[in-house]
Amino acid sequence: MRPAIFAVFLVFFTPAIYAADVGVVGLFPGKAVLVVDGAAPRSYSIGSTVAPGIRLVAASESGAILSNNGKQEILAIGQHAASNRSSSDNGSVTLSADGRGHFITQGQINGGTIRMLVDTGASKVALPASDAVRLGINYKKGQPGFVSTANGTVPAYSVKLDTVKIGDLVLHQVDGIVLEQGLSLTLLGMSFLNRTEMRRDGDSMSLRKRY
């Protein structure tokens, strides 16, 4: 497994009928500077309607909270993930690479928010022990073992994750592994990716649920 690299992100919202791309380009106490559907940046105050179904709930220098048809998500300045939804869609998401070519996005594991790095070299969804504890995963009840990392062989525990979600793409009963050392960011590995249809187009990667 490669060492994890942290980055901030920009999220694109796509409601069921109206597709609105919303990106954060500036953050201030009580205000956020947003780009909607590629238009010029505009400052929005808390409570403002950004696009149909999308409202700015909160903003500070550390992040903005948007309500998308009642569903809230925290956004930070940086690269983006585009979430697509339609009434006939089984779940899909489109990610954009950062300057180093990494695909990093915010998602959820077992209902808890977490930042993840797409890593096709990881056989499973891999979590640092600190993230597992924060998410309420009692990983020490899992199957113990060892894995090789860039920092050597470290203890690890195989677990079953109830849900893993990115955008509108949700998978259940996903194989995971928790490392007590050598990992600083959760890796979205092949136990998740193998259950999606993956397409890479330049700096974009789309994932669509297969089963």
C-alpha positions in Angstrom: 0.0 0.0 0.0 1.3 3.5 -0.9 1.7 6.1 1.8 -1.5 8.2 1.9 -1.5 11.8 0.8 -4.0 14.4 2.2 -5.8 16.9 0.2 -8.9 19.1 0.4 -11.7 18.8 -2.0 -14.5 20.4 -4.0 -17.9 18.7 -4.3 -20.3 18.9 -7.2 -24.0 18.3 -6.4 -26.4 16.8 -9.0 -30.0 16.7 -7.8 -32.4 14.2 -9.3 -33.8 16.6 -12.0 -31.7 19.8 -12.0 -28.0 19.2 -12.4 -26.1 21.9 -10.5 -22.4 21.9 -10.2 -21.4 23.8 -7.1 -17.8 24.4 -6.1 -16.2 26.2 -3.1 -13.5 28.7 -4.1 -13.5 30.9 -1.0 -14.4 30.6 2.7 -15.1 33.3 5.3 -16.9 33.5 8.6 -20.6 33.5 7.6 -20.0 33.5 3.9 -18.7 31.3 1.1 -17.6 32.1 -2.4 -19.1 29.6 -4.8 -18.9 28.7 -8.5 -22.3 27.4 -9.8 -22.4 25.6 -13.1 -19.1 27.2 -14.2 -20.4 30.8 -13.7 -18.2 33.6 -12.2 -17.5 33.2 -8.5 -20.2 34.7 -6.3 -20.4 35.3 -2.5 -23.2 33.7 -0.7 -24.4 34.3 2.9 -25.7 31.7 5.3 -29.2 30.8 4.4 -28.9 31.8 0.7 -30.2 29.5 -2.0 -27.3 28.6 -4.2 -29.3 26.6 -6.8 -32.6 24.8 -6.9 -32.7 22.5 -3.9 -29.2 23.6 -2.7 -28.8 26.1 0.2 -25.8 27.3 2.2 -26.3 26.3 5.8 -23.0 27.3 7.4 -19.6 28.7 6.5 -16.3 29.4 8.2 -12.7 29.5 7.3 -12.5 25.7 7.7 -15.4 24.7 5.5 -18.9 25.3 4.2 -22.0 23.2 4.8 -24.5 22.9 1.9 -27.9 21.4 2.2 -28.7 19.4 -1.0 -32.5 18.6 -0.9 -32.3 18.2 2.8 -29.0 16.3 2.8 -26.0 18.1 4.3 -22.4 17.8 3.3 -19.3 19.7 4.4 -17.1 21.2 1.7 -13.5 22.6 1.7 -11.5 24.4 -0.9 -9.6 22.2 -3.3 -10.1 19.4 -5.9 -13.6 18.1 -6.6 -15.8 15.0 -6.7 -18.9 15.2 -8.9 -21.9 13.3 -7.6 -24.6 12.3 -10.1 -28.1 11.2 -9.3 -31.2 10.3 -11.4 -34.3 8.4 -10.6 -33.1 5.4 -12.6 -29.5 5.5 -11.4 -28.3 2.8 -9.1 -25.6 5.1 -7.8 -22.6 6.8 -9.4 -20.0 9.3 -8.7 -17.3 11.1 -10.7 -14.0 12.1 -9.2 -11.4 14.5 -10.4 -7.7 14.1 -9.8 -5.6 16.5 -7.8 -2.4 18.0 -9.0 -0.5 14.8 -8.2 -2.9 12.6 -10.0 -4.6 11.2 -6.9 -8.3 10.8 -6.5 -9.4 11.9 -3.1 -12.9 12.3 -1.9 -15.1 12.6 1.2 -17.5 9.7 1.8 -19.0 7.7 4.6 -18.2 4.4 6.3 -20.9 3.0 8.6 -22.6 6.4 8.5 -19.6 8.3 9.6 -17.9 10.9 7.4 -14.4 10.1 6.2 -11.9 11.2 3.6 -10.6 8.5 1.3 -7.9 8.0 -1.4 -8.8 5.8 -4.3 -6.1 3.1 -4.4 -6.3 0.2 -6.9 -3.2 -1.2 -5.3 -5.0 -1.9 -2.1 -6.9 -5.2 -2.1 -9.5 -4.0 0.5 -10.8 -0.7 2.0 -8.0 0.1 4.4 -8.4 2.3 7.5 -6.0 3.6 10.0 -6.9 2.4 13.5 -7.6 6.0 14.6 -10.3 6.3 11.8 -11.8 3.0 12.8 -12.1 4.0 16.4 -13.7 7.3 15.4 -16.2 5.5 13.3 -17.1 3.1 16.1 -15.6 0.0 14.5 -14.5 -2.5 17.1 -11.7 -3.7 14.8 -10.0 -5.9 17.4 -12.9 -8.3 17.1 -11.8 -8.9 13.5 -9.4 -11.5 12.1 -5.9 -10.5 13.2 -2.9 -10.7 10.8 -0.1 -8.7 9.3 0.3 -6.7 6.1 3.3 -5.2 4.3 3.5 -1.5 3.9 6.2 1.0 2.8 7.2 1.2 6.5 7.5 -2.6 6.9 5.1 -5.3 8.2 2.5 -4.1 10.6 -0.4 -5.6 12.6 -3.8 -5.5 10.8 -7.4 -6.8 11.4 -9.8 -7.9 8.7 -13.3 -6.5 9.3 -16.7 -6.3 7.5 -17.9 -2.7 6.8 -21.7 -2.4 6.9 -21.8 0.5 4.4 -19.3 2.4 2.3 -20.7 5.5 0.5 -19.3 8.0 -2.0 -21.8 10.5 -3.4 -24.9 8.5 -4.4 -23.0 5.2 -4.7 -23.6 3.0 -1.6 -22.2 -0.6 -1.1 -23.1 -2.9 1.7 -21.0 -5.5 3.5 -17.6 -4.4 2.1 -14.4 -6.2 3.1 -12.1 -3.9 5.0 -8.8 -4.0 6.9 -7.6 -1.8 9.8 -3.9 -1.0 10.3 -2.5 0.1 13.6 0.6 1.6 12.0 1.8 2.9 8.6 -1.4 4.5 7.3 -2.6 8.1 7.7 -5.5 8.2 5.3 -8.2 5.6 4.5 -7.7 3.9 1.2 -10.6 3.0 -1.1 -9.4 -0.4 -2.3 -10.5 -3.1 -4.6 -13.1 -4.7 -2.3 -15.1 -1.6 -3.1 -13.9 -0.8 -6.6 -14.4 -4.3 -7.9 -18.1 -3.9 -7.3 -18.3 -0.8 -9.6 -17.8 0.0 -13.2 -14.7 2.1 -13.3 -14.0 4.5 -16.2 -11.0 6.8 -16.4 -11.0 9.8 -18.8 -8.0 12.0 -18.3 -8.2 13.6 -14.9 -11.7 12.2 -14.3 -12.8 8.8 -12.9 -16.4 7.7 -12.8 -17.6 4.9 -10.6 -21.1 3.2 -11.2 -22.5 0.5 -8.9 -22.6 -3.0 -10.5 -23.9 -4.9 -7.5 
